[in-house]
């Protein structure tokens, strides 16, 4: 469990495609490393903040394809269940690229978009499995529900 006032770091920044070197093979290894780390978290059913990060990467790739813009956030996550709201998202232009870098970027984007979408669907399936298997029932103390005092267990 995350401690309060501890900054939660994303595993990979949304502008990962533009970090030097801009090379298709290098970015494939970077993406593979990211998926391995996310896989370890999903194996332990640790969905957050990884699911938020994965959603942000998916949205970013789709925005790069459609609008040639990068979506990112400066929000500091202090707990694993912090939410990312639309107002927290920011947009910036692509960095200047040489012709060779532009070709590499196009290939990186073409290869990574379906892989991120596929991994998002896997994470969403895990989320659905966890969500569908959680059930909370009031067992005792029903008459004091409105006083917001009592206990629960799982």
Backbone as CSV, one residue per row, in Angstrom:
resi,resn,N_x,N_y,N_z,CA_x,CA_y,CA_z,C_x,C_y,C_z
1,UNK,0.841,-1.176,0.000,0.000,0.000,0.000,0.885,1.238,0.000
2,UNK,0.518,2.229,-0.790,1.309,3.451,-0.910,1.138,4.318,0.336
3,UNK,2.215,4.959,0.719,2.158,5.862,1.857,1.659,7.219,1.381
4,UNK,1.026,7.957,2.272,0.565,9.295,1.923,1.774,10.188,1.680
5,UNK,1.565,11.205,0.834,2.596,12.176,0.475,3.779,11.557,-0.253
6,UNK,3.598,10.379,-0.814,4.635,9.749,-1.620,4.213,9.869,-3.078
7,UNK,5.074,10.421,-3.886,4.739,10.614,-5.286,4.741,9.270,-6.004
8,UNK,3.676,9.015,-6.740,3.558,7.799,-7.534,4.098,8.112,-8.926
9,UNK,5.050,7.339,-9.387,5.675,7.565,-10.691,5.073,6.641,-11.737
10,UNK,4.875,7.169,-12.929,4.498,6.333,-14.058,5.710,5.518,-14.486
11,UNK,5.466,4.358,-15.051,6.554,3.506,-15.530,7.178,4.060,-16.796
12,UNK,6.388,4.797,-17.605,6.876,5.319,-18.878,6.144,6.632,-19.167
13,UNK,6.873,7.663,-19.518,6.270,8.958,-19.823,5.529,8.908,-21.157
14,UNK,4.575,9.803,-21.349,3.783,9.774,-22.574,4.571,10.224,-23.799
15,UNK,5.676,10.897,-23.608,6.501,11.298,-24.759,7.676,10.329,-24.976
16,UNK,7.498,9.089,-24.551,8.558,8.078,-24.642,9.040,7.859,-26.068
17,UNK,8.184,8.075,-27.045,8.579,7.860,-28.440,9.614,8.878,-28.912
18,UNK,9.666,10.022,-28.243,10.531,11.110,-28.686,11.821,11.215,-27.883
19,UNK,11.994,10.322,-26.908,13.254,10.304,-26.169,14.338,9.769,-27.095
20,UNK,15.508,10.334,-26.992,16.617,9.922,-27.865,17.110,8.547,-27.437
21,UNK,17.460,7.660,-28.302,17.416,7.770,-29.753,16.015,7.448,-30.277
22,UNK,15.651,8.108,-31.348,14.386,7.797,-32.011,14.686,6.688,-33.011
23,UNK,14.526,5.478,-32.502,14.873,4.281,-33.270,13.803,3.227,-33.014
24,UNK,13.264,2.660,-34.069,12.162,1.694,-33.966,12.525,0.513,-33.066
25,UNK,13.692,-0.061,-33.266,14.089,-1.231,-32.475,14.250,-0.876,-30.998
26,UNK,14.866,0.260,-30.727,15.040,0.717,-29.346,13.691,0.905,-28.664
27,UNK,12.725,1.489,-29.376,11.401,1.734,-28.792,10.619,0.430,-28.608
28,UNK,10.861,-0.562,-29.463,10.220,-1.862,-29.263,10.681,-2.487,-27.956
29,UNK,11.983,-2.372,-27.656,12.500,-2.893,-26.387,11.955,-2.101,-25.208
30,UNK,11.836,-0.795,-25.366,11.291,0.045,-24.292,9.833,-0.343,-24.010
31,UNK,9.060,-0.546,-25.063,7.662,-0.938,-24.909,7.549,-2.336,-24.303
32,UNK,8.412,-3.242,-24.724,8.424,-4.588,-24.159,8.738,-4.543,-22.661
33,UNK,9.702,-3.725,-22.277,10.043,-3.572,-20.861,8.849,-3.023,-20.077
34,UNK,8.167,-2.059,-20.652,6.982,-1.485,-20.014,5.907,-2.549,-19.817
35,UNK,5.647,-3.349,-20.862,4.626,-4.387,-20.764,5.010,-5.452,-19.742
36,UNK,6.284,-5.762,-19.623,6.711,-6.738,-18.618,6.458,-6.210,-17.211
37,UNK,6.774,-4.938,-16.975,6.533,-4.347,-15.655,5.041,-4.274,-15.351
38,UNK,4.253,-3.880,-16.355,2.801,-3.834,-16.172,2.248,-5.239,-15.931
39,UNK,2.790,-6.229,-16.635,2.351,-7.611,-16.474,2.577,-8.117,-15.058
40,UNK,3.718,-7.747,-14.484,3.998,-8.138,-13.100,2.960,-7.552,-12.152
41,UNK,2.595,-6.292,-12.382,1.593,-5.650,-11.535,0.214,-6.292,-11.737
42,UNK,-0.133,-6.590,-12.983,-1.435,-7.207,-13.249,-1.502,-8.619,-12.682
43,UNK,-0.375,-9.345,-12.694,-0.349,-10.684,-12.103,-0.703,-10.639,-10.618
44,UNK,-0.332,-9.533,-9.955,-0.634,-9.357,-8.538,-1.965,-8.628,-8.328
45,UNK,-2.690,-8.372,-9.444,-3.950,-7.629,-9.442,-3.786,-6.211,-8.904
46,UNK,-2.608,-5.630,-9.106,-2.365,-4.233,-8.758,-2.738,-3.394,-9.974
47,UNK,-3.977,-2.951,-10.019,-4.487,-2.272,-11.204,-4.139,-0.791,-11.259
48,UNK,-4.015,-0.166,-10.114,-3.784,1.274,-10.114,-2.432,1.603,-9.527
49,UNK,-1.765,2.607,-10.043,-2.146,3.559,-11.078,-1.834,3.070,-12.502
50,UNK,-1.408,1.819,-12.649,-1.024,1.305,-13.962,-2.122,1.365,-14.998
51,UNK,-3.374,1.116,-14.587,-4.483,1.152,-15.545,-4.707,2.579,-16.045
52,UNK,-4.545,3.551,-15.159,-4.662,4.954,-15.557,-3.541,5.303,-16.532
53,UNK,-2.343,4.857,-16.221,-1.199,5.137,-17.098,-1.401,4.500,-18.471
54,UNK,-1.837,3.263,-18.496,-2.070,2.564,-19.756,-3.166,3.262,-20.565
55,UNK,-4.210,3.717,-19.900,-5.272,4.468,-20.576,-4.731,5.756,-21.174
56,UNK,-3.850,6.412,-20.447,-3.234,7.652,-20.936,-2.362,7.370,-22.159
57,UNK,-1.609,6.276,-22.141,-0.783,5.919,-23.306,-1.647,5.606,-24.522
58,UNK,-2.748,4.912,-24.304,-3.649,4.591,-25.413,-4.242,5.877,-26.002
59,UNK,-4.712,6.763,-25.140,-5.272,8.031,-25.597,-4.204,8.852,-26.323
60,UNK,-2.992,8.834,-25.815,-1.900,9.587,-26.423,-1.581,9.064,-27.820
61,UNK,-1.498,7.754,-27.983,-1.196,7.164,-29.291,-2.290,7.524,-30.293
62,UNK,-3.535,7.444,-29.854,-4.635,7.783,-30.758,-4.610,9.263,-31.142
63,UNK,-4.240,10.124,-30.209,-4.138,11.555,-30.495,-2.955,11.836,-31.412
64,UNK,-1.857,11.112,-31.224,-0.707,11.266,-32.122,-1.084,10.891,-33.554
65,UNK,-1.856,9.828,-33.694,-2.263,9.380,-35.031,-3.206,10.392,-35.676
66,UNK,-4.208,10.845,-34.940,-5.249,11.702,-35.513,-4.845,13.168,-35.635
67,UNK,-4.212,13.689,-34.579,-4.007,15.134,-34.506,-2.546,15.565,-34.448
68,UNK,-1.637,14.610,-34.403,-0.203,14.931,-34.332,0.121,15.810,-33.116
69,UNK,-0.489,15.453,-31.976,-0.256,16.150,-30.706,0.061,15.120,-29.628
70,UNK,0.773,15.565,-28.596,1.120,14.708,-27.461,0.235,15.095,-26.283
71,UNK,-0.385,14.094,-25.668,-1.171,14.327,-24.456,-0.313,13.907,-23.269
72,UNK,-0.325,14.733,-22.236,0.452,14.427,-21.033,-0.242,15.034,-19.831
73,UNK,0.288,14.753,-18.669,-0.227,15.354,-17.442,0.937,15.715,-16.523
74,UNK,0.750,16.802,-15.800,1.719,17.224,-14.775,1.235,16.839,-13.382
75,UNK,0.075,16.213,-13.328,-0.519,15.886,-12.030,0.422,14.992,-11.231
76,UNK,0.545,15.308,-9.971,1.348,14.506,-9.048,0.407,13.551,-8.326
77,UNK,0.623,12.270,-8.537,-0.187,11.248,-7.894,0.425,10.934,-6.533
78,UNK,-0.375,11.079,-5.486,0.118,10.846,-4.132,-0.297,9.491,-3.578
79,UNK,-1.383,8.942,-4.099,-1.824,7.620,-3.674,-2.147,6.807,-4.918
80,UNK,-2.166,5.491,-4.786,-2.389,4.645,-5.950,-3.796,4.768,-6.501
81,UNK,-4.733,5.287,-5.713,-6.095,5.408,-6.213,-6.467,6.833,-6.612
82,UNK,-5.476,7.710,-6.777,-5.747,9.037,-7.313,-6.341,8.899,-8.705
83,UNK,-7.245,9.795,-9.041,-7.884,9.748,-10.354,-7.255,10.780,-11.284
84,UNK,-7.320,10.488,-12.557,-6.879,11.413,-13.591,-8.126,11.947,-14.266
85,UNK,-8.333,13.255,-14.193,-9.513,13.879,-14.767,-9.140,14.576,-16.076
86,UNK,-10.136,14.838,-16.883,-9.893,15.500,-18.166,-9.194,16.843,-17.953
87,UNK,-9.549,17.552,-16.906,-8.918,18.860,-16.645,-7.428,18.727,-16.326
88,UNK,-6.976,17.514,-15.961,-5.559,17.281,-15.654,-4.721,17.044,-16.912
89,UNK,-5.374,16.843,-18.047,-4.663,16.534,-19.289,-4.224,17.807,-19.996
90,UNK,-3.052,17.726,-20.595,-2.502,18.847,-21.349,-2.061,18.336,-22.713
91,UNK,-1.927,19.259,-23.643,-1.554,18.912,-25.007,-0.346,19.745,-25.404
92,UNK,0.583,19.112,-26.122,1.718,19.866,-26.656,2.024,19.367,-28.067
93,UNK,2.727,20.198,-28.801,3.086,19.858,-30.179,4.222,18.849,-30.203
94,UNK,4.343,18.197,-31.341,5.452,17.258,-31.532,6.760,18.029,-31.577
95,UNK,7.839,17.423,-31.122,9.137,18.088,-31.260,9.572,18.087,-32.729
96,UNK,10.508,18.953,-33.040,11.058,19.000,-34.397,11.820,17.702,-34.657
97,UNK,11.548,17.094,-35.808,12.197,15.838,-36.174,12.845,15.969,-37.547
98,UNK,13.979,15.301,-37.708,14.586,15.225,-39.034,13.747,14.279,-39.883
99,UNK,14.026,14.227,-41.168,13.276,13.332,-42.050,13.434,11.876,-41.624
100,UNK,14.668,11.486,-41.271,14.902,10.110,-40.821,14.153,9.822,-39.524
101,UNK,14.188,10.771,-38.595,13.481,10.592,-37.328,11.965,10.525,-37.560
102,UNK,11.486,11.318,-38.525,10.056,11.290,-38.838,9.643,9.920,-39.370
103,UNK,10.459,9.326,-40.208,10.173,7.980,-40.719,10.182,6.955,-39.589
104,UNK,11.180,7.044,-38.715,11.253,6.129,-37.572,10.038,6.312,-36.665
105,UNK,9.674,7.573,-36.415,8.516,7.858,-35.570,7.246,7.237,-36.157
106,UNK,7.064,7.358,-37.459,5.890,6.782,-38.121,5.856,5.270,-37.936
107,UNK,6.996,4.619,-38.074,7.058,3.165,-37.877,6.808,2.797,-36.417
108,UNK,7.382,3.570,-35.509,7.179,3.322,-34.072,5.691,3.425,-33.741
109,UNK,5.053,4.463,-34.234,3.634,4.677,-33.976,2.790,3.559,-34.581
110,UNK,3.098,3.176,-35.789,2.348,2.112,-36.480,2.473,0.784,-35.735
111,UNK,3.648,0.493,-35.189,3.861,-0.771,-34.487,3.332,-0.754,-33.052
112,UNK,3.431,0.384,-32.387,3.071,0.422,-30.965,1.573,0.587,-30.727
113,UNK,0.859,1.260,-31.623,-0.570,1.525,-31.409,-1.378,0.242,-31.188
114,UNK,-1.281,-0.764,-32.065,-2.078,-1.976,-31.818,-1.627,-2.755,-30.583
115,UNK,-0.341,-2.696,-30.265,0.159,-3.416,-29.089,-0.347,-2.778,-27.799
116,UNK,-0.379,-1.453,-27.766,-0.897,-0.761,-26.577,-2.388,-1.031,-26.434
117,UNK,-3.114,-1.023,-27.551,-4.550,-1.313,-27.513,-4.803,-2.731,-27.011
118,UNK,-4.015,-3.675,-27.481,-4.159,-5.060,-27.043,-3.890,-5.191,-25.546
119,UNK,-2.838,-4.529,-25.065,-2.506,-4.615,-23.647,-3.552,-3.900,-22.796
120,UNK,-4.107,-2.803,-23.321,-5.189,-2.110,-22.626,-6.370,-3.053,-22.446
121,UNK,-6.713,-3.807,-23.481,-7.837,-4.749,-23.395,-7.564,-5.847,-22.371
122,UNK,-6.313,-6.273,-22.262,-5.956,-7.264,-21.239,-6.157,-6.669,-19.850
123,UNK,-5.651,-5.450,-19.640,-5.791,-4.796,-18.337,-7.259,-4.544,-18.012
124,UNK,-8.041,-4.175,-19.024,-9.474,-3.955,-18.825,-10.173,-5.253,-18.425
125,UNK,-9.747,-6.366,-18.990,-10.311,-7.671,-18.616,-9.998,-7.996,-17.162
126,UNK,-8.768,-7.711,-16.730,-8.401,-7.937,-15.332,-9.243,-7.033,-14.435
127,UNK,-9.402,-5.765,-14.847,-10.224,-4.843,-14.067,-11.646,-5.376,-13.943
128,UNK,-12.209,-5.847,-15.050,-13.578,-6.390,-15.034,-13.680,-7.597,-14.117
129,UNK,-12.685,-8.459,-14.172,-12.667,-9.646,-13.322,-12.658,-9.252,-11.848
130,UNK,-11.802,-8.296,-11.501,-11.715,-7.847,-10.109,-13.006,-7.154,-9.696
131,UNK,-13.496,-6.268,-10.542,-14.721,-5.518,-10.226,-15.906,-6.459,-10.023
132,UNK,-16.038,-7.432,-10.915,-17.171,-8.359,-10.827,-17.075,-9.298,-9.630
133,UNK,-15.879,-9.495,-9.089,-15.728,-10.438,-7.986,-15.751,-9.770,-6.617
134,UNK,-15.845,-8.453,-6.578,-15.901,-7.743,-5.300,-17.362,-7.504,-4.935
135,UNK,-17.703,-7.887,-3.724,-19.068,-7.697,-3.242,-18.995,-7.229,-1.795
136,UNK,-19.726,-6.194,-1.494,-19.769,-5.666,-0.140,-21.197,-5.792,0.356
137,UNK,-21.357,-6.419,1.518,-22.675,-6.574,2.130,-22.625,-6.062,3.560
138,UNK,-23.689,-5.418,3.963,-23.809,-5.001,5.348,-24.276,-6.215,6.133
139,UNK,-23.499,-6.633,7.106,-23.816,-7.836,7.866,-24.425,-7.497,9.230
140,UNK,-23.905,-6.476,9.869,-24.372,-6.109,11.200,-24.492,-4.594,11.268
141,UNK,-25.169,-4.131,12.259,-25.219,-2.707,12.534,-26.002,-1.934,11.462
142,UNK,-26.991,-2.563,10.824,-27.747,-1.916,9.750,-28.471,-0.668,10.234
143,UNK,-28.924,-0.676,11.464,-29.693,0.468,11.961,-28.823,1.719,12.132
144,UNK,-27.497,1.561,12.210,-26.612,2.707,12.404,-25.921,3.159,11.116
145,UNK,-26.404,2.716,9.959,-25.776,3.101,8.692,-25.750,4.608,8.476
146,UNK,-26.818,5.273,8.857,-26.909,6.715,8.619,-25.977,7.512,9.525
147,UNK,-25.539,6.939,10.633,-24.632,7.661,11.528,-23.183,7.573,11.056
148,UNK,-22.948,6.780,10.028,-21.610,6.593,9.447,-20.617,6.055,10.459
149,UNK,-21.116,5.237,11.371,-20.258,4.586,12.342,-20.454,3.096,12.183
150,UNK,-19.415,2.344,12.400,-19.534,0.897,12.290,-18.224,0.306,11.825
151,UNK,-18.317,-0.866,11.214,-17.118,-1.551,10.739,-17.476,-2.354,9.514
152,UNK,-16.449,-2.758,8.799,-16.674,-3.685,7.694,-15.456,-4.588,7.607
153,UNK,-15.623,-5.693,6.957,-14.518,-6.605,6.721,-14.711,-7.209,5.356
154,UNK,-13.631,-7.770,4.844,-13.720,-8.422,3.535,-13.047,-9.751,3.576
